[in-house]
Amino acid sequence: MNRRDLLLKEMGITQWQLHRPEALKGAVNIVVDESIHLVIIAEQSLNTKDPFVQDILRSAEIKPQNCLFINFQQAPHLLVQHPVNYWLLTQEQEKLEQIQTLFTLKNSLWQCADLESLKQDSQAKRVLWKQIQTALI
């Protein structure tokens, strides 16, 4: 025992050691409920009231309450016990490759640029609609 530990012991102060110190840094597991059918991972937070997002959810027959909206920093902490669909909104190939290795239980994976770029690009919209259509067959 060092001097500090002896002094604390003499003062009757109990020392504690954290078993999960990463929890204090925000690294908490995110348990995905059985009701979640779509996990949306985006660079910026999405507005569920956005008409474009609502159209996509409606076309996939998924209600907003059955979606989980997270960012790329939270994705490694997902605990998924059932197959879900994933929608990744980013243009960075490195992030896409890194995130895809985390998905063990997936129904389908939809990829596209960020939402604002997607809204402006009709070709990207077609690609996304085909991904959704293929996933729902």
NUMI-301696 format. One record per residue (C-alpha): z, y, x; residue in one letter; residue number from 1; chain. Coordinates in Angstrom, 1 decimal, always signed. Each point is the difference from the previous one (the first is absolute). Example, Ala and Ser with C-alpha at 12.3 -4.5 7.8 and 13.67 -1.06 7.14 Angstrom:
<rs>
<<+7.8 -4.5 +12.3> 'A' 1 'A'> <<-0.7 +3.4 +1.4> 'S' 2 'A'> 
</rs>
This chain:
<rs>
<<+0.0 +0.0 +0.0> 'M' 1 'A'> <<-0.8 +3.5 +1.2> 'N' 2 'A'> <<+2.4 +3.0 -0.1> 'R' 3 'A'> <<-1.6 +1.4 -3.2> 'R' 4 'A'> <<+0.4 -3.4 -1.8> 'D' 5 'A'> <<+3.7 -0.2 +1.1> 'L' 6 'A'> <<+0.7 +3.5 -1.3> 'L' 7 'A'> <<-1.6 -0.6 -3.3> 'L' 8 'A'> <<+1.9 -3.3 -0.4> 'K' 9 'A'> <<+3.3 +1.8 +0.8> 'E' 10 'A'> <<-0.7 +2.6 -2.7> 'M' 11 'A'> <<-0.7 -2.8 -2.5> 'G' 12 'A'> <<-3.7 +0.8 -0.3> 'I' 13 'A'> <<-2.1 -3.0 -0.8> 'T' 14 'A'> <<-3.5 +0.0 +1.5> 'Q' 15 'A'> <<-2.9 -1.2 -2.0> 'W' 16 'A'> <<-3.3 -1.4 +1.2> 'Q' 17 'A'> <<-3.1 +0.3 -2.2> 'L' 18 'A'> <<-1.8 -3.3 -0.6> 'H' 19 'A'> <<-3.1 +1.9 -1.2> 'R' 20 'A'> <<-0.2 +3.4 +1.8> 'P' 21 'A'> <<-3.6 +0.3 -1.0> 'E' 22 'A'> <<+1.1 +0.6 -3.6> 'A' 23 'A'> <<+1.4 +3.4 +1.1> 'L' 24 'A'> <<-3.4 +0.9 +1.3> 'K' 25 'A'> <<-1.6 -0.5 -3.4> 'G' 26 'A'> <<-1.3 -3.5 +0.7> 'A' 27 'A'> <<+1.1 -1.6 -3.2> 'V' 28 'A'> <<-1.9 -2.8 -1.6> 'N' 29 'A'> <<-1.9 +0.8 -3.2> 'I' 30 'A'> <<+0.2 -2.8 -2.4> 'V' 31 'A'> <<-3.1 -0.2 -2.2> 'V' 32 'A'> <<+0.9 -0.9 -3.6> 'D' 33 'A'> <<-1.9 -2.7 -1.9> 'E' 34 'A'> <<-1.3 +2.6 -2.3> 'S' 35 'A'> <<-2.0 +1.7 +2.8> 'I' 36 'A'> <<-3.7 -0.9 +0.0> 'H' 37 'A'> <<-1.4 +2.7 +2.3> 'L' 38 'A'> <<+1.4 +1.4 +3.2> 'V' 39 'A'> <<-1.6 +3.3 +0.9> 'I' 40 'A'> <<+0.4 +1.1 +3.6> 'I' 41 'A'> <<-1.2 +3.5 +0.8> 'A' 42 'A'> <<+0.3 +2.6 +2.6> 'E' 43 'A'> <<+1.1 +2.6 -2.5> 'Q' 44 'A'> <<+1.9 -0.6 -3.2> 'S' 45 'A'> <<-2.2 -0.5 -3.1> 'L' 46 'A'> <<+0.5 +1.6 -3.4> 'N' 47 'A'> <<-0.1 -2.6 -2.7> 'T' 48 'A'> <<-1.1 +2.7 -2.4> 'K' 49 'A'> <<-3.2 +0.5 +2.0> 'D' 50 'A'> <<-2.9 -0.9 -2.4> 'P' 51 'A'> <<-1.8 -1.9 +2.8> 'F' 52 'A'> <<+3.1 -2.2 +0.8> 'V' 53 'A'> <<+0.5 -0.6 -3.7> 'Q' 54 'A'> <<-3.7 -1.1 -0.4> 'D' 55 'A'> <<+0.4 -2.5 +2.8> 'I' 56 'A'> <<+3.2 -1.4 -1.4> 'L' 57 'A'> <<-1.5 -0.2 -3.5> 'R' 58 'A'> <<-3.1 -1.8 +1.3> 'S' 59 'A'> <<+2.2 -2.5 +1.9> 'A' 60 'A'> <<+2.2 -0.4 -3.2> 'E' 61 'A'> <<+3.1 +1.0 +2.0> 'I' 62 'A'> <<+2.6 +2.4 -1.4> 'K' 63 'A'> <<+1.5 +2.7 +2.3> 'P' 64 'A'> <<+3.5 -1.6 -0.4> 'Q' 65 'A'> <<-1.5 -3.2 +1.5> 'N' 66 'A'> <<-1.0 +1.8 +3.2> 'C' 67 'A'> <<+1.9 +0.7 +3.1> 'L' 68 'A'> <<-1.0 +3.2 +1.9> 'F' 69 'A'> <<+1.0 +0.0 +3.7> 'I' 70 'A'> <<-1.1 +1.4 +3.3> 'N' 71 'A'> <<-1.1 -1.8 +3.2> 'F' 72 'A'> <<+3.4 +0.4 +1.6> 'Q' 73 'A'> <<+1.6 -1.9 -2.9> 'Q' 74 'A'> <<-2.5 -2.8 -0.1> 'A' 75 'A'> <<+1.6 -2.2 +2.7> 'P' 76 'A'> <<+3.2 -0.1 -2.0> 'H' 77 'A'> <<-1.5 -1.6 -3.1> 'L' 78 'A'> <<+1.5 -3.2 -1.2> 'L' 79 'A'> <<-2.6 -1.6 -2.3> 'V' 80 'A'> <<+0.8 -3.3 -1.6> 'Q' 81 'A'> <<-3.1 -0.2 -2.3> 'H' 82 'A'> <<-3.7 +0.7 +0.3> 'P' 83 'A'> <<-0.9 +3.7 -0.5> 'V' 84 'A'> <<-3.1 +2.2 +0.4> 'N' 85 'A'> <<+0.0 +2.6 +2.8> 'Y' 86 'A'> <<-1.8 +3.3 +0.0> 'W' 87 'A'> <<-0.2 +1.6 +3.4> 'L' 88 'A'> <<-1.0 +3.7 +0.1> 'L' 89 'A'> <<-0.8 +1.0 +3.6> 'T' 90 'A'> <<-2.9 +0.5 +2.3> 'Q' 91 'A'> <<+1.8 -1.2 +3.2> 'E' 92 'A'> <<-1.2 -3.4 +0.9> 'Q' 93 'A'> <<+3.0 -0.6 +2.2> 'E' 94 'A'> <<+2.4 +0.4 -2.9> 'K' 95 'A'> <<-2.1 -2.3 -2.2> 'L' 96 'A'> <<+0.0 -2.8 +2.6> 'E' 97 'A'> <<+3.7 +0.5 +0.7> 'Q' 98 'A'> <<+1.0 -0.1 -3.7> 'I' 99 'A'> <<-2.2 -2.9 -1.0> 'Q' 100 'A'> <<+1.9 -2.3 +2.3> 'T' 101 'A'> <<+3.1 +0.6 -2.1> 'L' 102 'A'> <<-1.5 -1.3 -3.3> 'F' 103 'A'> <<+0.8 -3.7 -0.4> 'T' 104 'A'> <<+0.0 -0.1 -3.8> 'L' 105 'A'> <<-3.0 +1.9 -1.3> 'K' 106 'A'> <<-2.4 -0.3 -2.9> 'N' 107 'A'> <<-2.5 +2.6 +1.3> 'S' 108 'A'> <<-0.2 +2.9 +2.4> 'L' 109 'A'> <<-1.8 +3.2 -0.9> 'W' 110 'A'> <<-0.8 +2.4 +2.7> 'Q' 111 'A'> <<-1.3 +3.6 -0.1> 'C' 112 'A'> <<+0.4 +3.4 +1.6> 'A' 113 'A'> <<+2.7 +2.4 -1.2> 'D' 114 'A'> <<-0.2 +1.0 -3.7> 'L' 115 'A'> <<-1.5 +3.4 +0.5> 'E' 116 'A'> <<-2.9 -1.4 +2.1> 'S' 117 'A'> <<-0.5 -2.8 -2.4> 'L' 118 'A'> <<-0.3 +2.4 -3.0> 'K' 119 'A'> <<-2.9 +1.8 +1.9> 'Q' 120 'A'> <<-1.9 -3.1 +1.2> 'D' 121 'A'> <<-1.9 -1.8 -2.8> 'S' 122 'A'> <<-0.9 -2.9 +2.4> 'Q' 123 'A'> <<+3.6 -0.6 +0.9> 'A' 124 'A'> <<+0.9 +0.0 -3.7> 'K' 125 'A'> <<-2.6 -2.7 -0.6> 'R' 126 'A'> <<+1.4 -2.1 +2.8> 'V' 127 'A'> <<+3.5 +0.4 -1.4> 'L' 128 'A'> <<-1.1 -0.9 -3.5> 'W' 129 'A'> <<-1.7 -3.2 +1.4> 'K' 130 'A'> <<+3.2 -0.9 +1.8> 'Q' 131 'A'> <<+2.0 +0.4 -3.1> 'I' 132 'A'> <<-2.5 -1.9 -2.1> 'Q' 133 'A'> <<-0.2 -2.9 +2.5> 'T' 134 'A'> <<+3.8 -0.2 +0.0> 'A' 135 'A'> <<+0.2 -0.2 -3.8> 'L' 136 'A'> <<-2.5 -2.9 -0.4> 'I' 137 'A'> 
</rs>
